[in-house]
């Protein structure tokens, strides 16, 4: 299994950046009532639309990754991917984000975030991030990245990436997505092998040991996605957006959303592991 994990690093890192850039854009229905403010923030931000793409993104990541390994029947890869798509629910992820924003930010912080996203620049950013999260954009990002890096080499926009990356947690969010995809792939392969070998917790630890290698692979790809997504913003507008992300309320907003999505995705992956073991176990 360790050999499989090593071989899946590049697959798990490569697939999410093409389709899971939206993870960094996002930076079970609950009976608890969140405040109207946290609900309003989600509606004003890109989250309301971007989060709906997440099940399809994870499903595609698992499907493509398993097929790239070359040792899984395409029908089985499609079956596993369909299970992933039905296990990870956009409405449940959205509900958790609303709930966590309500608990993690003050009313004043929520008001500040909502106010920023309703400004003309905020709406421009929302549109750019929603457009970049659509399925049709996934391939475009991968295709355009090389030319965009060359075009903006040495520019102010290129220099701003480090600030953007730190403030938005873009690379870390994409790494989390890659790890979730890799864990799903490892769980599927373990199930196909009859459930022998490492359990889920051990698989999680082995995958986490790959975090540094995955981070190295994805950061350059995240940079290409950044250039594509915000190309319509002027350099001054991009800097203003980064200043929002660097503000106290913007930073807390990014931190809470990133943690919320990570939790909402990893929990179903653990459930998925058990489902696959039952589905593919002998007899």
JOKA-V831472 format. One record per run of one state. SS is the DSSP state (hx for helix, st for strand, lp for the rest). FROM is the first residue (numbers start at 1). LEN is the number of residues. Records with the same first field share a line. If there is no record, write none. Layout:
SS=FROM-LEN  FROM-LEN
This chain:
lp=1-1  20-1  26-10  45-2  70-4  88-2  105-2  118-2  134-1  152-4  160-1  169-1  193-7  209-2  230-5  247-1  281-3
hx=2-18  21-5  36-9  47-23  74-14  90-15  107-11  120-14  135-17  156-4  161-8  170-23  200-9  211-19  235-12  248-33
